[in-house]
Amino acid sequence: MLKNIFLSILAITLIIACNDTEEIDNGPNNDDFNRQGMLINLADNIIIPAYQNLNTKLDLLVSSKDIFISSPNLDNLNLIRSSWLNAYKSWQSVEMINIGKAEEILYHYQMNIYPTDINDIENNIAIGNVDLTHPNNNDAVGFPALDYMLFGLETTDTAIIQKYTSNVDAENYKMYLSDLVMQMKSLTELVLNDWTSSYKDIFTSSSSNSATSGVNMFINDFIFYYEKGLRANKIGIPAGNFSATTLPEKVEAFYNKEVSKILSLEALNAVQDLFNGKTYVGDSSNPSQPSLGSSFNDYLTYLDKSDLASLINDKFDIARQKIQLLDNNFFNQVNTDNVKMTQAYDALQTVVVLLKVDMLQVFNISVDYVDADGD
């Protein structure tokens, strides 16, 4: 029922958005900051490289999936699990980029809706051949569905492997695992190819101060992701900030139970790096020193708001420190010491006001989304 209501609201929102094609001017830009140069840096040095890295990680996931399906054993299960995690970490740098083809095809709804619905997954497996792109399957696909398929089918690794070998539906389990991975790979290629073939030029040439310009839309999407995707979904919802009780089962990577903190830190690092215009280098272990290009930080500094830029970075750092104090397993953290979770949420929340109110006022950009969680 809730799923149908959500999809109806989503459909109405999309219709309104499609019909509202007229640019709404927020007023003249009273500065000479090179907004197009900022967009070019974002596209060339952050967005496209991040998609390329995710695509490469998904290539490895496809290969490890093929190996596991060909020979389901513990070594190959660990191989595909490792590939899943590496791709999931890479995804954290892409999830905030919900513009262009990604927004058009609802890419994010197919990649990381959690908690996943195991009833939908098991029904799909029993049927054997389903349309995974259907909106009703948004919570049965992507990284969270793979989390269940690789870690949650049974309580032991041996029993999980038996699902793919001796179970009566073993072939269906293999097929569903394969279809999940191939869909993620196909959708990612579609979005990446759009950026490299045509959308980059559209994006970088749209630098005016209007509601539908690339600058205004991207900055709004960036803040929306930080507020909802990072602050609320990863921390606030499991910690019970939006409910009468805690909801530990709603953590990211629930079935793995080891990497919720890793994914949250990857996401926060990606947000702060983009704010500062830091060139994307992929793995955090990469020895190269990333350069800094034109960014939101630079724009604030240009407008004599370097103090605000510094404060935002300071608050990012404090939030990171609070997250680092958490258990790797957020499910355990919520159940054993939820105060630390709420403290991490509070630290993340301090940045919301700085970005959504202070920074947008300086940039003369209006918020283009509705905030319904009361903060």
N, C-alpha and C positions, 0 to 999 in steps of 0.2 A: 504494500500500500504506500509506504513512505517513498519507495523507489519510484512509483508511478507519479506521485505528487512532485517529486524532485524533477523528473523528466519533463513534466508538463510546464513547470516554472522555467526550466531551461529552454524549452522550445519557444515559449512566449518571449523570453529575453532575447533569443536569437532573432526572432521575427522583428522585434522592435529595433534591434541593432542593425539589421539588414535594411530596414526602411528608413533609418535615420542616417542618410548619406550626406547631408549638408554639414559642412564644417562650421563649428561654432567658434568664433574668434574670442579668445580670452583677453584681447587687447594687444596693443603693440608691444614688441620687445624693446624695452628701453636700454638695450645694451648691444654691444657688438660681439658678444661671445660667439665663437664659431660652433654653433650647435651641429651643423653638418659634419664638421671634423670630429665631434664627439661621437656621432652616430657611426662614422666610418671606423673609428677605433673600436667601438663596441662590436661592429659586424666582423671586421677583419681579424681582430686580435682576441676576441672573447667568444662571441656567439658561434661563428662558423667553426673555429677550432674545437669548441666544446662539443658541438654536434658531431664533428669528425671523430673525436676521441670516443664518444659514445658508440658511434657506428663501428669503430674498430673493436671495441670491447664486445659488442654484440656479434661481430664476426667470430670472435673467440668463443662466445657462448654457443653459437650455432655449431661450431666444430666440436666442442665438448659434449653438446647434446647428441650429436651424431654418434660419437664414440660411446656414450653411455647407453643409448638405445641399441646400438649394435651388440654391446656386451655389458649388461647391467651388473656391476660388481662394486665393491666398496671403493676401490681406487678410482673408478670412473665416476662414481657418485660424488666423491670428494672433488674430483676435477670439475664437474659441472657446477657444484656448489661454489667453488672458488671463482669460476667465471661469472656466475650470477652475482656474487658480491662485488667483483670488480666493475661489472656493468652498472650495478645499482649505485655504487659510489660515484661513477661517472655521471649517472642520471641526475645527481644532486646539483650539478652545474648547469643543467639544461631545464630543469623543471620551472625555473622562474621566467623562462623565455616563451611566454604564451602569446605569440603574435604571428601574423601571417598565416602560413599553411597550418601550423600547429593549432592555432585557434580555429581555423576553418574546419578542420577534420576532427576537432575535439581530441587531439592527440593525447593530452594529459589524462583524460578520462580512461583511455585505453592502456595507460602505462603504470599508473600508481594510485589507484583508488584502494584505500585500506580503511577498515579491515576487509579482507576478501571474504566472499560468501562461499563457504565450503559446500553448502547444499547445492548451489548453482553449479559449482565445479563438478561435484559427484554426479549430478543429473546430466550434465553435458557429457561426461565420460561414459555414462551408461547408454546414452543415446548414440554416441559414437561419431556423429558428424553434425556440427552445429555452426551457425554463423557467429563467430566470435566478435565481429564488428558491430553486432546489434547492441543498442544502448542497454538492453537488459543484461548484457554480459559485461558491462563495464567493471563490475565488482568481482568478476571471475576470470580476469585476464591480467597481463602485465607482471611486474615484479612481485606484487603480493601473492598472485596466484602461483607463481613459481616458488615462492617461499613455502607455500603449503605443499606443493608437489615434491619439493626436495627435502623438506624438513618435517612436515606435519601429517603425512599420510598415516604413519604409525609411530609408536613410541620408541622403536629401536631402528638402527640402520638396517639390520638384517630383515626386519619386517617390511621396511620401506622398499628394499630391493625386491622382495617377494611380490610386491604389488606390480612390478614391471616384469616378473618372470613367471611365477606359478599361479598368480591370481587368474580367475576365470576371465577377467576383463583386462588382462595384462597388455594386450595389443592396443586396447582403447586408451589405457593409461599412457603408453608410449606415444600414441598418436596425439593425445591432448597436450602432452609435454612438448612435443615437436611443434604443434600448431601454435602454442603460446609463444615460443621463441621466434618462430618464423614471422608471426604477425608483428611482434615488436621490432624485428629487423626491418620488415617491409615498411612500416609506418615511419620509422626513423629515417630510412633512405628517402622516402617521399618528402619529408620536411627538409632534410639536408639538401637534396637536389634542388628544391625550390629556392632555398637561400642562395646557392651557388649559381643557379641559372638565371634568375630574374628578380627574386624578392629583395636581394641585397640592394640593388639600384633603386627600387621603389622605397625601401626603408631609409636609405641614406639621403635621398633627395627630399624627404618629407620632414623638414626641420622647422616649419613655421610654428607659431604658438596658437594652435587650433586643437579642438577636442579630438580630431581624427588624424593629427599629424603623428609621424613616427616617434618624435621626441615625447610628446605628451602621453601617447598610448603606452609606450614602453616604460616610462617612469611610473605611470599608474600601475602597470602590470607588475613591475618590480616591487612596489610597495605592497600591492595586494598579495603577492606570493609571500613576502616576508611576514605580513600580518596573519594571513590565513594558512598558507602551506607550511611555513616553518614554525612560527610562534604558536598557532592554535593546534594544527594537526599533529605535529611531532611532540609537543610538550603539553599545551593547555588542555586539550580534550582528554587525553589519558589521565592527567592530573586532577580532573574534575572541575576545572575553572569555569566550565560552561554547563555544569550539571549538578544535581543534588548530591551525587556520589562520584567517586573515582571510577574511571573506565579503563583499567589496565589492559583489557583485551584489545583496545584500539591503538596500541602502539604500532609503530612501523616495524616491519620484519618480526612480527609476533611469533612465528613458528621457529625461526632461527634462534631467537632469544639471546643473541650475543652481540648484535651490531646496531641496535637502535641509537646508541650514543655516537658510534662512528658515522652513521648516516646524518645525524643532526649536525655534527661538527663539520662534515663535508659541506652541508648546505649553508651553514653560517659562514664558512670560509669563502664559499662561492659568492655569496651576497656581498660580503665586505670587499672582496677582490674586484667585483664589478663596480661597486661604488667608487673605488679608487682607480679604476681603469687599468688594473693589472692584467698583463697579457696572460692568457690561459696557457698553461704548460702541461695539463693533464695530471698525471699522478703526482701526489704531494712529495713523493720521493725523488722526483725529477731533479737532478743536480743543477740545471740551468737556472740562472737568475732572471725572473720575468721582469720586463720593463713596464713602465707606467705610461699610459697614454691619456688623452683627453677624457674627462670623466665627470661624474656628478660632483666629486670633490673639487675638481678644477673649476667647474661652473660656479660653485659656491664661493670659492676663493676669488674668482674674477669679480664677483658681486660684493666683495668686501665682507664675506661671511666665512672667513677661514676659521673663526672661532666655533661656528656651528659645525663645520666639516670635522674639526678636531674633536668636538664633543661627540659627534656621531661615532667616530672611530673609537673613542674611549669607551663608549657604551657598548659597542660591538665586542670589545675586548673583555669587558666585565661580564657580559652574557656568556662569552666563551668560557671564562673561568668558572662560572656557575654550572655550565653543562659538563665541563671536565670533572666536576666533583661527583657526577652521577654514576651509578652502576652502568656497566655496558648493557645490561639487560634492564630496559625501562619498565618492563612488567614487574620485575623484582623490586625496582626502585619505588614504584608507586605503592606496592603492597607492604614494603618494609619501612620506608621513610619518605613519604610523599611531600614532606615539607621542603626537601631539597628540590623536588620537581617544581613546586609552586614558586620557589625562589628563582629558579632558572626562568620560569615563565615571566615573573615580575621583571627580571633583568632584560629579557627580550622585549617586554612591553614598553620599557622606557624609550626604546629606539623608535617604536611605532609613532609616537607623538612627534619626535624630532623629524622623521621622514614625512609623515602624512600631513602635518600641520606646518611646522617651521620651514622645511625645505620646499614644499610646494608653494608656500606663500612667497618665498624668495624668488622662485622660478616663475611666479605668476601662472601657475597651472592649477586647474580645478580637479578635485577628486571625481573620477568617472565611474565609481562603483558604490553600491549601497552597503553600508556597514550595519549588520543586523545582530551583532553579538554584544552590543551595549557598552562598548568601551570607547 
